[in-house]
């Protein structure tokens, strides 16, 4: 019977002489049965606990089972073998002790595997089908602050408290589906409760017959990478404006000088491009930042109210004017007045605004006493003021007074390289406001967003991310979390199963994204390759190789040189 057991088994009598020795014991130790029968077990095994610490002796003396104790024994050749032993007393039918029995299992491969796991820089842990941790390597201990002794046996959610614990759990999904998951960015909490950004991959664990018996997950600490990204993102940020595009970077470079100037500023750009953010950034960087910042949407007020809102009125100026009321110019005294949608103001108000710009004074309605205006004026519009001048709708003299410093904001479709960084910015913003632990957007979902034209510009992208927060419980925003028309079951399935067909489905692969980014940079730099290299942060050789790889051709026919 003993010979059918895979573990080594031997028995001893009351004098610790070996009385039986199975085939597995022979295989592990190198001793044959006839060589060991009748000999003392200590003379055969030479274990590190022979003597007073002998596990078999303790088991017999205490009349109880002792299980799963790791020790070292010697083989017949003198080689050290790590084994896991269990011992129990042998009793006769009357309950008298007649000896002891010990089983031992060679754990050389397990220790070797553990040593290999402990030498891996990534954290590695395994779970059984009940989500109990069964192994926890040294890197996992270092990243999480939990020791393997504390972690093993506990539910993985008790240890990690990750942003995807629950129905979005990566290791659960791989166990249920039998398919691996790779490179998900999530956050976990260490033993002190500190949030740690990590990248994870998970796979199912199977037995020899292919049955899933648990899962294995590897994870990499992204703290250093996240810190580097934050440092890099700072160079892509001015006040609350986020952009890495060359056009916006040029604007960032001149904004501090514009902010220090008292000159009137005209901000042009389509709806949703961030004109108010630029105005606020100028105010925050100016020497008037400690004074009021007053916003007036000229397009939202009817002509009859706009004049009184801007300049105020005196009691009796009109029927309902019971008492004096100060206007927005008075409210902004010493500070900055931002006139949004300046192209919508009526000509009657244009005349008065022109006087303020020329003479720095205005008169409230119902008054003939000039009031000094110490106000920095910033204006913005999504309309073509020059066309309005030609049509006689907008005063030419006012246009030139406003057009002292002009800032033209490009639409989002002309700065697609900003879509990933803007999406990340909005995700962080909504995570903080809504308290959801959403850490990023999947590459498939981002590919769809990269392809879109954004008639509503940055505001529309912000709305898309906000909608995704409603459907995404945590972790990563996937395609199915996007609003229509971005998400449809057919397009999502195609994106997940085969990114190579993404162009046909209206998606961009990573290669197509890179190709487009390089081409757009070349266009912006008029195919001057040194300028393109500087903008993209790549070498001349890399740019030349990418141009050849993607077959990029200058439409003007000039091949260009890498030296400008």
HUHU-V194295 format. One record per pair of residues at least 24 apart in sequence whose C-alpha atoms are under 6 Angstrom apart, sorted by the first residue. I is the first residue (numbers start at 1). J is the second residue. D is the distance in Angstrom with one decimal. If there is no record, write none. Layout:
i/j/d
I/J/D
I/J/D
//
This chain:
i/j/d
7/104/5.8
7/105/5.2
8/103/5.4
8/104/5.0
9/102/5.8
9/103/4.4
10/101/5.9
10/102/5.7
11/100/5.6
11/101/4.3
12/99/5.4
12/100/5.3
13/99/4.1
14/98/5.7
14/99/4.7
16/40/5.7
29/75/4.5
29/76/6.0
30/76/5.4
31/76/5.9
45/73/5.3
45/74/5.4
46/73/5.8
46/74/5.7
47/72/5.5
47/73/4.2
48/72/5.7
56/87/5.4
59/88/5.5
60/89/4.6
63/89/6.0
82/107/5.7
82/108/5.7
83/107/5.2
122/219/5.7
122/220/5.1
123/218/5.4
123/219/5.0
124/217/5.7
124/218/4.5
125/216/5.8
125/217/5.6
126/215/5.6
126/216/4.3
127/214/5.4
127/215/5.4
128/214/4.1
129/213/5.9
129/214/4.8
131/155/5.4
144/190/4.4
145/190/5.9
145/191/5.2
146/191/5.9
160/188/5.3
160/189/5.7
161/188/5.6
161/189/5.7
162/187/5.6
162/188/4.1
163/187/5.5
163/437/5.4
163/474/5.8
163/475/5.4
164/474/5.7
164/475/5.1
171/202/5.4
174/203/5.8
174/204/5.7
175/204/5.1
178/204/5.9
186/439/6.0
186/475/5.7
197/222/5.3
197/223/5.8
198/222/4.9
239/281/5.6
243/418/5.5
244/418/6.0
245/415/5.9
259/285/5.7
259/286/4.7
260/286/5.1
264/377/5.3
264/378/5.7
264/402/5.9
264/404/6.0
265/378/4.8
265/405/4.8
265/406/6.0
266/379/4.9
266/380/5.5
266/403/5.7
266/406/4.8
267/380/4.5
267/406/5.9
267/407/4.8
268/380/5.8
268/381/5.5
268/382/5.9
268/408/4.8
269/382/5.1
269/408/5.9
269/409/4.9
270/382/4.8
271/382/5.9
272/456/5.6
272/457/5.1
272/458/5.5
272/459/4.9
273/457/5.6
273/458/5.6
288/335/5.3
291/335/4.6
292/332/5.3
292/335/4.8
293/335/5.9
293/336/4.9
294/332/5.7
294/337/4.9
295/338/4.8
296/339/5.1
297/340/4.8
298/340/6.0
298/341/5.5
298/345/6.0
299/341/5.6
299/344/5.3
311/364/5.0
312/364/5.0
313/364/4.8
313/365/4.3
314/366/5.4
317/366/4.4
333/374/5.5
333/375/5.5
334/374/5.2
334/375/5.5
335/375/5.5
336/375/5.5
336/376/4.6
336/377/5.9
337/377/5.0
338/378/4.8
338/379/5.6
339/379/4.7
340/379/5.7
340/380/4.8
341/380/5.7
341/381/4.5
342/380/5.9
342/381/5.6
343/381/5.9
354/398/5.6
412/457/5.2
413/453/5.4
437/474/5.2
438/474/4.6
438/475/4.6
438/476/5.9
439/475/5.6
439/476/6.0
440/476/5.0
441/476/5.1
441/477/4.5
442/477/6.0
442/478/5.5
445/478/5.7
445/479/4.6
447/507/5.5
447/508/4.9
448/507/5.0
529/562/5.0
530/562/5.5
//
